Amino acid sequence: MQLKIPAGQAIQILQDRLKEIDAYNFNPKAWKNKTENDLREIFPLGSMQWLQVSNLQFDTFVTLEKAKVLAEGKETARQLITSYIDFIKQYSKIAEQKQIIKEKDFEQKYYDLLKEWNELVPGYNDLVKKYDEQLTSAEGLLETIDLKDHEIERIKNETIQLDNVSFKKLWAALFNLPTGQLIAVFSTFLALLIGAFTLGTLYERTSANNELFDLRNSNKQLQEQNERIRTSYDSLKNTQPIFQDTTKHTKMDTTQ
């Protein structure tokens, strides 16, 4: 049974009601009302202690029996209140023993849990250490990923994409380069221009020399051909008189 107020306070209230029974100015009706209210406040709902006090008889219609009934009522009231006090004391002891057992049980459970905790602490510390290591590794990986992302973004900004080339993007990409790279690009571009100009000049000179060489060969061949024609012509010219003499002698012989 769970009291509604502390046991010590309940015992003190009932002891006060017990003293009032033997008081000179004892008023049975007032005492009953006060005691019933006290019992309702001490014991939980459903308890019948207050009803027992309510059934007490301190008076009678028979004049000769009034003193006897009052004395019997007071004695019964003393016994009831005393039994309530004894009950509360006994209940308090039981409650204290239960509390002690409960505290010991809690204490034992605490020691058992503490023992389990001490057994788990090394493993827990290892898990915490591994977690910290993994967290550090993860943070390092995230930093690496961020650096790679920035590097990729920088490369995208500084690299000319062949599928979307424009003069504006070329110009922006050129001037986004660092100073050293920008100077290197201009130097390379200038070197390419000079090289292209030099190669063009060499090619032009080579072509002109080749044409001159071909022209000279053509002239030489024409001269050789003219020389052969002149030689052939001189040969024909020299053989013509001989042919004419031979023709004349042949005609004379025929005439004779």
Secondary structure as a PSIPRED ss2 file (coil, helix, strand):
# PSIPRED VFORMAT (PSIPRED V4.0)

   1 M C   1.000  0.000  0.000
   2 Q C   1.000  0.000  0.000
   3 L C   1.000  0.000  0.000
   4 K C   1.000  0.000  0.000
   5 I C   1.000  0.000  0.000
   6 P C   1.000  0.000  0.000
   7 A H   0.000  1.000  0.000
   8 G H   0.000  1.000  0.000
   9 Q H   0.000  1.000  0.000
  10 A H   0.000  1.000  0.000
  11 I H   0.000  1.000  0.000
  12 Q H   0.000  1.000  0.000
  13 I H   0.000  1.000  0.000
  14 L H   0.000  1.000  0.000
  15 Q H   0.000  1.000  0.000
  16 D H   0.000  1.000  0.000
  17 R H   0.000  1.000  0.000
  18 L H   0.000  1.000  0.000
  19 K H   0.000  1.000  0.000
  20 E H   0.000  1.000  0.000
  21 I H   0.000  1.000  0.000
  22 D C   1.000  0.000  0.000
  23 A C   1.000  0.000  0.000
  24 Y C   1.000  0.000  0.000
  25 N C   1.000  0.000  0.000
  26 F C   1.000  0.000  0.000
  27 N C   1.000  0.000  0.000
  28 P H   0.000  1.000  0.000
  29 K H   0.000  1.000  0.000
  30 A H   0.000  1.000  0.000
  31 W H   0.000  1.000  0.000
  32 K H   0.000  1.000  0.000
  33 N H   0.000  1.000  0.000
  34 K H   0.000  1.000  0.000
  35 T H   0.000  1.000  0.000
  36 E H   0.000  1.000  0.000
  37 N H   0.000  1.000  0.000
  38 D H   0.000  1.000  0.000
  39 L H   0.000  1.000  0.000
  40 R H   0.000  1.000  0.000
  41 E H   0.000  1.000  0.000
  42 I H   0.000  1.000  0.000
  43 F C   1.000  0.000  0.000
  44 P C   1.000  0.000  0.000
  45 L C   1.000  0.000  0.000
  46 G C   1.000  0.000  0.000
  47 S C   1.000  0.000  0.000
  48 M C   1.000  0.000  0.000
  49 Q H   0.000  1.000  0.000
  50 W H   0.000  1.000  0.000
  51 L H   0.000  1.000  0.000
  52 Q H   0.000  1.000  0.000
  53 V H   0.000  1.000  0.000
  54 S H   0.000  1.000  0.000
  55 N C   1.000  0.000  0.000
  56 L C   1.000  0.000  0.000
  57 Q C   1.000  0.000  0.000
  58 F C   1.000  0.000  0.000
  59 D C   1.000  0.000  0.000
  60 T C   1.000  0.000  0.000
  61 F C   1.000  0.000  0.000
  62 V C   1.000  0.000  0.000
  63 T H   0.000  1.000  0.000
  64 L H   0.000  1.000  0.000
  65 E H   0.000  1.000  0.000
  66 K H   0.000  1.000  0.000
  67 A H   0.000  1.000  0.000
  68 K H   0.000  1.000  0.000
  69 V H   0.000  1.000  0.000
  70 L H   0.000  1.000  0.000
  71 A H   0.000  1.000  0.000
  72 E H   0.000  1.000  0.000
  73 G H   0.000  1.000  0.000
  74 K H   0.000  1.000  0.000
  75 E H   0.000  1.000  0.000
  76 T H   0.000  1.000  0.000
  77 A H   0.000  1.000  0.000
  78 R H   0.000  1.000  0.000
  79 Q H   0.000  1.000  0.000
  80 L H   0.000  1.000  0.000
  81 I H   0.000  1.000  0.000
  82 T H   0.000  1.000  0.000
  83 S H   0.000  1.000  0.000
  84 Y H   0.000  1.000  0.000
  85 I H   0.000  1.000  0.000
  86 D H   0.000  1.000  0.000
  87 F H   0.000  1.000  0.000
  88 I H   0.000  1.000  0.000
  89 K H   0.000  1.000  0.000
  90 Q H   0.000  1.000  0.000
  91 Y H   0.000  1.000  0.000
  92 S H   0.000  1.000  0.000
  93 K H   0.000  1.000  0.000
  94 I H   0.000  1.000  0.000
  95 A H   0.000  1.000  0.000
  96 E H   0.000  1.000  0.000
  97 Q H   0.000  1.000  0.000
  98 K H   0.000  1.000  0.000
  99 Q H   0.000  1.000  0.000
 100 I H   0.000  1.000  0.000
 101 I H   0.000  1.000  0.000
 102 K H   0.000  1.000  0.000
 103 E H   0.000  1.000  0.000
 104 K H   0.000  1.000  0.000
 105 D H   0.000  1.000  0.000
 106 F H   0.000  1.000  0.000
 107 E H   0.000  1.000  0.000
 108 Q H   0.000  1.000  0.000
 109 K H   0.000  1.000  0.000
 110 Y H   0.000  1.000  0.000
 111 Y H   0.000  1.000  0.000
 112 D H   0.000  1.000  0.000
 113 L H   0.000  1.000  0.000
 114 L H   0.000  1.000  0.000
 115 K H   0.000  1.000  0.000
 116 E H   0.000  1.000  0.000
 117 W H   0.000  1.000  0.000
 118 N H   0.000  1.000  0.000
 119 E H   0.000  1.000  0.000
 120 L H   0.000  1.000  0.000
 121 V H   0.000  1.000  0.000
 122 P H   0.000  1.000  0.000
 123 G H   0.000  1.000  0.000
 124 Y H   0.000  1.000  0.000
 125 N H   0.000  1.000  0.000
 126 D H   0.000  1.000  0.000
 127 L H   0.000  1.000  0.000
 128 V H   0.000  1.000  0.000
 129 K H   0.000  1.000  0.000
 130 K H   0.000  1.000  0.000
 131 Y H   0.000  1.000  0.000
 132 D H   0.000  1.000  0.000
 133 E H   0.000  1.000  0.000
 134 Q H   0.000  1.000  0.000
 135 L H   0.000  1.000  0.000
 136 T H   0.000  1.000  0.000
 137 S H   0.000  1.000  0.000
 138 A H   0.000  1.000  0.000
 139 E H   0.000  1.000  0.000
 140 G H   0.000  1.000  0.000
 141 L H   0.000  1.000  0.000
 142 L H   0.000  1.000  0.000
 143 E H   0.000  1.000  0.000
 144 T H   0.000  1.000  0.000
 145 I H   0.000  1.000  0.000
 146 D H   0.000  1.000  0.000
 147 L H   0.000  1.000  0.000
 148 K H   0.000  1.000  0.000
 149 D H   0.000  1.000  0.000
 150 H H   0.000  1.000  0.000
 151 E H   0.000  1.000  0.000
 152 I H   0.000  1.000  0.000
 153 E H   0.000  1.000  0.000
 154 R H   0.000  1.000  0.000
 155 I H   0.000  1.000  0.000
 156 K H   0.000  1.000  0.000
 157 N H   0.000  1.000  0.000
 158 E H   0.000  1.000  0.000
 159 T C   1.000  0.000  0.000
 160 I C   1.000  0.000  0.000
 161 Q C   1.000  0.000  0.000
 162 L H   0.000  1.000  0.000
 163 D H   0.000  1.000  0.000
 164 N H   0.000  1.000  0.000
 165 V C   1.000  0.000  0.000
 166 S C   1.000  0.000  0.000
 167 F H   0.000  1.000  0.000
 168 K H   0.000  1.000  0.000
 169 K H   0.000  1.000  0.000
 170 L H   0.000  1.000  0.000
 171 W H   0.000  1.000  0.000
 172 A H   0.000  1.000  0.000
 173 A H   0.000  1.000  0.000
 174 L H   0.000  1.000  0.000
 175 F H   0.000  1.000  0.000
 176 N C   1.000  0.000  0.000
 177 L C   1.000  0.000  0.000
 178 P C   1.000  0.000  0.000
 179 T H   0.000  1.000  0.000
 180 G H   0.000  1.000  0.000
 181 Q H   0.000  1.000  0.000
 182 L H   0.000  1.000  0.000
 183 I H   0.000  1.000  0.000
 184 A H   0.000  1.000  0.000
 185 V H   0.000  1.000  0.000
 186 F H   0.000  1.000  0.000
 187 S H   0.000  1.000  0.000
 188 T H   0.000  1.000  0.000
 189 F H   0.000  1.000  0.000
 190 L H   0.000  1.000  0.000
 191 A H   0.000  1.000  0.000
 192 L H   0.000  1.000  0.000
 193 L H   0.000  1.000  0.000
 194 I H   0.000  1.000  0.000
 195 G H   0.000  1.000  0.000
 196 A H   0.000  1.000  0.000
 197 F H   0.000  1.000  0.000
 198 T H   0.000  1.000  0.000
 199 L H   0.000  1.000  0.000
 200 G H   0.000  1.000  0.000
 201 T H   0.000  1.000  0.000
 202 L H   0.000  1.000  0.000
 203 Y H   0.000  1.000  0.000
 204 E H   0.000  1.000  0.000
 205 R H   0.000  1.000  0.000
 206 T H   0.000  1.000  0.000
 207 S H   0.000  1.000  0.000
 208 A H   0.000  1.000  0.000
 209 N H   0.000  1.000  0.000
 210 N H   0.000  1.000  0.000
 211 E H   0.000  1.000  0.000
 212 L H   0.000  1.000  0.000
 213 F H   0.000  1.000  0.000
 214 D H   0.000  1.000  0.000
 215 L H   0.000  1.000  0.000
 216 R H   0.000  1.000  0.000
 217 N H   0.000  1.000  0.000
 218 S H   0.000  1.000  0.000
 219 N H   0.000  1.000  0.000
 220 K H   0.000  1.000  0.000
 221 Q H   0.000  1.000  0.000
 222 L H   0.000  1.000  0.000
 223 Q H   0.000  1.000  0.000
 224 E H   0.000  1.000  0.000
 225 Q H   0.000  1.000  0.000
 226 N H   0.000  1.000  0.000
 227 E H   0.000  1.000  0.000
 228 R H   0.000  1.000  0.000
 229 I H   0.000  1.000  0.000
 230 R H   0.000  1.000  0.000
 231 T H   0.000  1.000  0.000
 232 S H   0.000  1.000  0.000
 233 Y H   0.000  1.000  0.000
 234 D H   0.000  1.000  0.000
 235 S H   0.000  1.000  0.000
 236 L H   0.000  1.000  0.000
 237 K H   0.000  1.000  0.000
 238 N H   0.000  1.000  0.000
 239 T H   0.000  1.000  0.000
 240 Q H   0.000  1.000  0.000
 241 P H   0.000  1.000  0.000
 242 I H   0.000  1.000  0.000
 243 F H   0.000  1.000  0.000
 244 Q H   0.000  1.000  0.000
 245 D H   0.000  1.000  0.000
 246 T H   0.000  1.000  0.000
 247 T H   0.000  1.000  0.000
 248 K H   0.000  1.000  0.000
 249 H H   0.000  1.000  0.000
 250 T H   0.000  1.000  0.000
 251 K H   0.000  1.000  0.000
 252 M H   0.000  1.000  0.000
 253 D H   0.000  1.000  0.000
 254 T H   0.000  1.000  0.000
 255 T H   0.000  1.000  0.000
 256 Q C   1.000  0.000  0.000
